[in-house]
Amino acid sequence: MAERLTREDAAYVARLARIQLSEEELERYAEQLADVLEHAAAVAALDTEGVHPTSHPLPLRNVLRRDEVWPCLDRAVVLAEAPAAEDGRFRVPRILGEPL
Amino acid sequence: MTSGPASLLSAQVRAGERSAVEVVERHLDAVARIDPELHAFVTVLNDGAVAAAAAVDTVVAAGRDPGPLAGVPVAVKDNMCTRGVRTTCSSRILEHWHPPYDATVVERLTAAGAVVIGKTNLDEFAMGSSTENSAFGPTRNPHDPSRVPGGSSGGSAAAVAAGLAPIGLGSDTGGSIRQPAALCGVVGMKPTYGTVSRYGLVAFASSLDQIGPFARTVSDAALLFDVIGGHDPMDSTSLDRPAPRTATVVGDGVDGCRVGVVRELYEDAEPAVRAAVSAAAEALAGAGAVIEECSIPEVRHALPAYYLLAPAEASSNLARYDGVRYGLRVDAPDVESMNAATRAAGFGAEVTRRVMLGTYALSAGYYDAYYGQAQKVRTLIIDAFRRTYEQVDALLGATTPTTAFAIGDRVQDPWAMYLSDVFSVPSNLSGDPAISVPFGSDDAGLPIGVQVLAPALGEPMVVRVGAVLEAAAPPLGQPRLADRALLGGSSEPS
């Protein structure tokens, strides 16, 4: 079983999840996540040799529809909900630059 | 068979004895008086609801039938999309979001003549068991305003319990319909996964989420399920077959049915809850059911497995809240810091915790030990239920280990909060239907719920067993925070 989750692990996870957290928040979440993972350890210790994982309760296959044009949402209606839009597109700040 | 307030109201509106506008205005008036303290609603549709009711009355006046829920007010959990009406998920990140389309369940309600009177409070993104995780403040339990209504669908449960709406919609990912139903003393059903469309339900954990009904009677819950169920091409996980019909079989009884009482679904509950399960089993035996004690040891692994699987799916689903296409944005010089600042400002503590937990469970080096292992445990639980259902038609247990707890009691201890769901998560992992029905109260007068489970598409069985329990249940006191007239005889004009 893995070591107890640390503040550094929490910082790494927060970065992967794109959530900006303070030092104090990282400390608190590290403690709480480590506690929850201790309960999960019971599951991790079970013998599941040869058991298939279930990702979904239904025996799903790809669901396809006929390749027909359907009405879709109007672009102006969709962009009206955007925090920023320009020339019929979503507007975002600089994408290229220093890593987070 | 007792019919419920929704079917009575609908019958009166269809017969032209009462107008839908009068019914809806009467409920909106109750909301205006009681909801400032109860806080079941995030948004009340005062004008929109009256306009929708007037449209129902026009149909009646023209001699046509508006449908089985004609003029019936409905409280809809605020994680289901309503076109042009803000849909917040009780989150800052969606506080001002107005969906451009209706969820399929909302379309079906409208097509059946029902009137959405408001959007109800929830734990942010449906993550929680008390409705305390709402960014807009907690909902109170109508039976004791110092206590939680349960969650995450606490707003819909409280609204129905207080008489503010005869029926409501919730979503149940790990117990979020059944647990608040139990704590508020109303009926709540989680249908079989895939029987009710999730199109327009804001996703939390897509392999577990399922929309279902709240009502004050089992027959009203069945009526509502029959309206919202059925295949929807807009949801690729929707079962491509007709949903089971329930309203016509509610009164069929349980004579000869085999019902297993599952030790793992009650033995760790507090004494009053255990006693209610025993009394419920006796009531079923008295109605002709064959009661068998049974044990499903795998059920004990459901809660820890759930708290790996649900956060993992949530961390993926909530990646969409990035400040780009809709919802909150916190400006920053580059897109990554904009994403991170937006999510920090927009997500509350529990959502942050679950996204981090899920991200961790899915991250390189931990995937097999946590997420992959939990998926295998899910298989063990499904297989165990399947073996059990070779012997019995339905299962009985408690819905929750305790009655309603005090506001603030469990917010600092996530695992103590998660334990509220210990009896409800197994049905989400298996995908099978389950109903919670009120069955008496504890010494403090707080409602107790008992739970009936059945194999996939066994909704007819859970409502039949539920109706027998409802008829045998000890009386439950009137809620302190409620419109007594609407609860007592909502068929009577005020």
Interface residues (C-beta under 8 A of the other chain):
Chain A: M1 A2 L5 D9 A10 V13 A14 R15 L16 A17 R18 I19 Q20 L21 Y29 Q32 L33 D35 V36 L37 H39 A40 A42 V43 A44 L46 T48 V51 H52 P53 T54 S55 H56 P57 L58 L60 V63 R65 L73 V77 V78 E81 A82 P83 A84 F90 V92 P93 R94 I95 G97 E98 P99 L100
Chain B: W97 H98 P100 Y101 Y193 G194 S207 P233 S236 T237 L239 H301 L303 P304 A305 Y307 L308 S315 A319 D322 G323 V324 R325 Y326 G327 L328 R329 D331 A332 P333 D334 V335 E336 S337 M338 N339 A340 A341 R343 A344 F347 T352 R353 V355 M356 L357 T359 Y360 S363 Y366 A369 Y370 G372 Q373 A374 Q375 K376 V377 R378 T379 L380 I382 P414 W415 Y418 L429 S430 G431 A456
